């Protein structure tokens, strides 16, 4: 995600010196395809929130869920904190 995010960091955010932190939840199906993306806590900047959602889509598909996970669940919810700062994306 971070590699794709840094390659696709929004130019407008760099030009306007916009930084921010958001919390994003992505739901993947058993094959690693993105089924849903939600911003749980906004950065306060639409450009960053939309960029995070776009980056999740650009980085897909993800690896299929391991067999032991698929036996119990048909999807996986991943919640991460995204930090856009000075043209660099980091996640926690």
C-alpha positions in Angstrom: 0.0 0.0 0.0 2.7 2.5 1.0 4.6 1.9 -2.3 1.5 2.5 -4.4 0.5 5.4 -2.2 3.9 7.1 -2.5 3.8 6.6 -6.3 0.3 8.1 -6.4 0.5 10.8 -3.7 -1.9 13.5 -4.7 0.0 16.3 -6.5 -2.5 18.9 -5.3 -1.7 18.0 -1.6 2.0 18.4 -2.3 1.4 21.8 -4.1 -0.8 23.1 -1.4 1.3 21.6 1.4 -1.6 19.6 2.8 -0.9 16.9 5.4 -3.3 14.8 7.3 -4.2 11.6 9.1 -7.2 9.4 8.5 -8.5 6.0 9.5 -9.7 3.8 6.6 -11.4 0.4 6.7 -11.2 -1.9 3.7 -13.2 -5.1 3.2 -11.6 -7.8 1.1 -13.3 -10.9 -0.2 -11.7 -14.4 0.1 -10.0 -13.8 -3.3 -8.4 -10.6 -2.2 -10.7 -8.3 -4.1 -11.8 -5.0 -2.5 -15.5 -5.2 -1.7 -15.9 -2.0 0.4 -13.9 1.0 1.5 -15.0 3.3 4.3 -13.3 6.4 5.9 -13.9 5.9 9.6 -12.2 9.1 10.6 -11.6 11.8 8.0 -8.4 13.7 7.6 -10.4 16.9 7.2 -9.3 17.1 3.6 -11.4 15.6 0.8 -8.3 15.3 -1.4 -6.5 13.0 1.1 -9.6 10.9 1.9 -10.3 10.3 -1.8 -6.6 9.6 -2.4 -6.6 6.9 0.3 -9.6 5.2 -1.2 -8.1 5.4 -4.7 -4.8 3.9 -3.5 -6.5 0.9 -1.9 -8.2 0.3 -5.3 -5.0 0.8 -7.3 -3.1 -1.7 -5.1 -5.7 -4.4 -5.6 -6.1 -7.3 -6.0 -4.5 -8.4 -2.8 -3.4 -12.0 -2.2 -6.3 -14.5 -1.5 -7.0 -15.1 2.2 -5.1 -18.1 3.6 -7.1 -21.4 3.7 -7.4 -21.4 7.5 -8.9 -17.9 7.4 -11.3 -18.8 4.5 -12.6 -21.8 6.5 -13.9 -19.4 9.1 -14.6 -16.2 7.3 -15.5 -15.2 3.7 -14.1 -11.6 4.0 -11.5 -9.7 5.9 -11.9 -6.1 7.3 -8.6 -4.2 7.6 -8.5 -0.9 9.5 -5.4 1.2 9.2 -4.3 4.8 10.1 -3.0 6.6 7.0 -0.6 9.6 7.4 0.0 11.9 4.4 2.9 14.3 5.2 5.3 16.2 3.0 4.7 14.0 -0.1 5.1 10.7 1.8 2.4 8.2 2.8 2.9 6.0 5.9 0.4 3.7 7.5 0.1 2.3 11.0 
